[in-house]
Amino acid sequence: MRDFVYTALPARVIFGSGTLGQVADEIRRLRCQRALVLSTPQQRTAAETLAASLGSLCVGVFADAAMHTPVEVTERALAALRERAADCTVALGGGSTTGLGKAIALRTDLPQIVVPTTYAGSEATPILGETEAGRKTTQRSMKVLPETIVYDVDLTMTLPAALSAASGVNAIAHAVEALYAQDGNPVTSELAEQGISALARALPRIVKDPGDRDARSDALFGAWACGTCLGAVGMALHHKLCHTLGGSFDLPHAETHTIVLPHAVAYNAPAAPEAMRRIARALGVADAAQGLFDFARSLGLATALADIGMPKNGLDRAADLAVANPYWNPRPIERAGVRALLVDAFHGRRPQLQP
């Protein structure tokens, strides 16, 4: 066993069915009594229902959370929070709503409860990505780690199959990068492989039968496992590319991760053979990059950036941004290789096997 350092994250996790009913108790456990419920406009009705169930523990709903956590939306949420003298937030939704809760926590240090309705996994990380003036930046701070996560399998039962699949592959990306992270360790590597395997089993079953409760439960557990891995170690080329594409070209978050992942893995394969073996084993395939590409395609997901709104004339800018202030990566990040990767991802080509 090699030497390693592992830092456990101090988050409380409640997992099950019907656990939404425990949110009030969790607010009280945090010694709070004036929660502001957060959501996207699409989930306003669900947020208002939750707010009503909280009674006097809730001071209102802010339902304008948006993809990539725009700073201007955070400013409006902060104004609502101060106006209502809220002492905590409850984020109901996917990565957009979780991101808003984190952005508020960064600025106020108020406690937050997250109730995920997708497989984003970001609720388990101390990482915040924010967009301002067309540029997405990320930071790691324990101030943004939610105090409590309430996983309720019931809330995922109506998540459309296509969104479930894309969200789940996004979660897999977190675990994949944890396997070759600079500060990787045996603890996160075991959990990463377990998370990938759980999602690889669950997502095809969800696509076939969205009402498969056991598959939904496995997927939600897998999302937590993968997010926990990302929260414990650093990010690399894949996340840098996705943050660049999402923040600068306003591409949908989960779909971008799904498309880029096989190509980023192929790029890093020569420098991370043990990670590749673990990924392939978790997926039950011979090659990690090829297996991830085929897995996404088998779920009916888009495999080309061109199909989700990426402009072809933006590839050079994306490559320039990706090599500027790069994240650590097991293989040196070179512009020519990154641009070739992006071209393949743009056209939806099978990832290139690296020498």
N, C-alpha and C positions, 0 to 999 in steps of 0.2 A: 504494500500500500504506500503510495507516494504521500509526501507531506501536503497538507492543504489547510485552508482556513474557510470556515463556513459560518456565516452570521445569520441566525434565524430572525425572521421578521415578526414583530410583536402585533399580530393581528388576530382578532377573534373571528372564527368561522362557524356559522350555523348552516347546516346542510340538511335538506329533507324536502318533504312535501307539506304544504300548508304552513310553512315557516313565515310567510308574510305576516301572519297574525302575531308574530313575536316582536315586530318592529317597535311597538309601543314600549314593551318591557326593555328593549335594548336602549331606547332613548332615555328611559329612567335610569338604567344601569350606568349610563354615561353622565348621570346627574344633570341632564338637560331637561327643559320643559317647553322650549319654543322652537320647534323644528321647521325648517323651510324645505318643502319637497321639491325636487328638481326633476325635470323630464324634457324630452324633445316635444315639439308641437304635435307630432304623431301619437305620442303617448300621454297627452294631456288628460284624457278621460280616465285612464288607469291611475294617473297621479292624483287626480281629484278624488277618486274613490279611496285611495290610500289615505289621503289627507283627511277625508271625512271619518275614516275608521280610527284615526288618531285623536280625533276630538280636540280637546283643549291643549293637547301636546303639540299641535300644528298651528303655525301662524300664516300658512298660505302655500301657494304653488308658484314656482317660476318654471314655465314650460317652453323656454326658448333655447335650450341647449342645442348646439350645432356641431357638425363634423369638424374635426381638427381643432376644436377649442379656440375659436377666435377671441382675441383679447377684448374686442369691443362688446361681445356678448357677456364675457366675464364681468366687465365694468357695469353693465346693466343689472346683472344678477347681484352684484355687491350693493348696488343702490337699493334694490328690493330687500335684500337681507338687512341692511341698516335701518331702512324705513320701518321694518316690522320687528326690529330688535331680536332677530333669530339668534339662538345660541348653539345651533348645530344644523347640519344638512342631512337629508335623506335622498340619495340619488337613485331613482328608479329608471332602469333602462340599460342601454348598451354602452359602448365606449365613449360616445359623445357626451352622455349625461355624466358618466363617471369622471370624464375629463374636466367637466365644469365643476363638479364637487371638489376635485383636487385643486383646481385653480383657485377656488374660493379659500380652501384650507391653506394654501401657500401664502395667501395675503392676509388671512385673519387668524390662522392657527385654531380655528373652531373644529371640534370633532365631527366626523362624518361617518354615516352608515351608508353602505352601498347595497342595493338590491338588483343584481344583474338579471337581465332578461335575454341576453345573448351569450355567446361563448367567447367574448372578447378577451377575458382574462386580465385586463388592465387593472381591475379592482384589487388584484393581489400584488401590485407593484408600487414601489415608491418613486415612480417615474411619471413625469408630466410632459406632454408635448403641447405647445401652444403655437398659434399662427397669428402673425401680425405683418401687414404690408406684403403679403404673398410669400412669406418665408416662415417655415416651421422650425422651431428650435425645441430641444428637449433638455430636461434637467432631472437630476436624481436628488430627492430630498425626503427625509423621513417625515417632514411636515405634511406631505401629500399622501402618505400611506393611510388608507381608511382604517379607523379603529375597529370597525365591525363590518363583516360581509354576511349578508343573509341570502343564502342560495335556496330558492324555492323552485323545485322541478316543475311545479304546476304552472309557473309563469312562462316556461319555455315551450309548453305543449302547443301553443298556437303560433310559434315562430315559423314562418314559411320555410319549406324545405330548402329552397335555394339560398336564403339568407342563413339558415342553420349551417349549411355546408360551407359557405364562404367564411362565416364567423369561426367555424371550427378549424378550418385550415389556417386562418389567421392565428388561432391559438397554438396550433402545431408549430408555426414559425417561431414562437417564443421559445419553445423547448428545443427546437433545432439549433438556434443560435446559442442557447445555454450549453449545448454539448461541445461547442468549440470555443467557448468564451475564454478570455485571458485569465479570469479568476474562477474558472470552472473547478468543480470539486466532486468527489464521489457521491455526495449526498444529492446535489442537484442533478447530477448525471443520471442516477437511478430514477429520480422522480420525473425527469424529462422523458426518459424512455417509457416509463409507465404512462405518462400523459399522452404521448404520441400514440401508443398502442391503444389506449382507451378510446381516443377519438377516431383512430383508423377503424376500429370495430364498430363504433356507434354511428358515424356519419352515413355510411351506405344504408344502414337499417332505417335511419331517419328519413333519408331521401325516398326509400321504398315505402315506408309507413310512418308519416309524421306523428302518428299517435302512439308509437311504441314507447311506453313509459320507461322501460328498462334502458333503452338506447338513449333516451333523453337524460336519464340520470347519469349514465356512463359519460356522456358528452359533457355534462356540466362539471362532473368530477375532473375529467380530462382538462377542461378549460382552467379550472382552479390550479391543477398540478402544473400546467404549462406556464401560467401566469406567475405562479410562485417561483418557478425557476428563473424566469426573466427578472423578477424582482430581486433575486439573490445575487445575480452576476451581471456582467456588462453586456452591451449589445455590440453588433459588428456590422458588416457590409449590408446585409439584407435590410436591417432596420434603417440604416442611413439612407439607402435607396428609397425605401417606402416613405420615409418622412419627407424626403426631397420631392418625390412625385406627388404625394398627397398635399403637402403644404404649398408647393409652387404651381401645381396644375389642377388642384382641387379634385383629384381623383378619389373615388370611393375607397375607404380605408381597407376593409376586409378583402375586397376584390383585388386591390393592388398587391396586398401581401400574397394572396393566392397565386397571382400571375408571376410575381418576381421570385418567389421562394425557390422553385426548382433551378432557376438560372444562377441565383446567388450560391446555392449549394454546389452546383457544378463548378463554379468559379473557385470555391474554397476546398473542393474535394482533395486535390493533391496535397494540401497542407494540413488536413485534418482527417487522416484515414480512420482513426478509432471512432470519431464522431460519425463518420459515414457508415461504419459497420453497425453502430447502434441505431441510427435512423433506419437503415435498411431492415434490420432485425425487427424493429418496432412495427414497420409497415408490412413485413412479410414479403420483401422483394429482394432482388439481387443487387440493385444499384439505387442509392439514395435519391439522386437528382432525377433519374428517369422514373423512379417509383413515385415521387411526389408529383411529377407532371402527369403521369398516367392516373394517379389517384384523383387529382383535381378534375381531369377530363371525365373520369368515370362517374363523378358526381354531377356532371352537367354544367360545370363552372366555366367561365370565360378563361381562356389561356393566352389572350393577346391584349396588350395595353391599348392597341388601336380600338378594341371593341368597348372600352370603358371610358373613352374620351381623351386619351393621350394624343396630342398633336405630333405628327411626325417631325415638324420643324422644331420641336422642343427637345429632341434627343441630345443635341449638343449641349444645350443649357443644363439639362439634367445631369449629364456626365460631368460638366464643370462643377456644378454644385456638390455632386457626390464626392469628388476628390478634394474639395475645399473643406478644411477642418474635418478630416475623416475620423470615424470611430476606429478603435483598434480592430484589427482583422488578422486571422491566422495567416493569410496570404497578403503580401503587399498590394495595396490598392493602386492600380495603374490605370490612367485614363483610357488608354486604348482597349484594355480588357473590359473595363466597365462599360464603355460605349458599345462594344460588341455584344456584351450581355444584354444591354438595353435594347439593341436592335433585334436580337432574337426574341426578347420578351414582347417587343412591340408587335412583331409579326405572328407571335404565337408558335414559334418553331420549337421543336424538341430541343431541350438544353444540350449544349455542346459538351461532349466528353473531353475533359482536360487531360493533357499529357502528364 
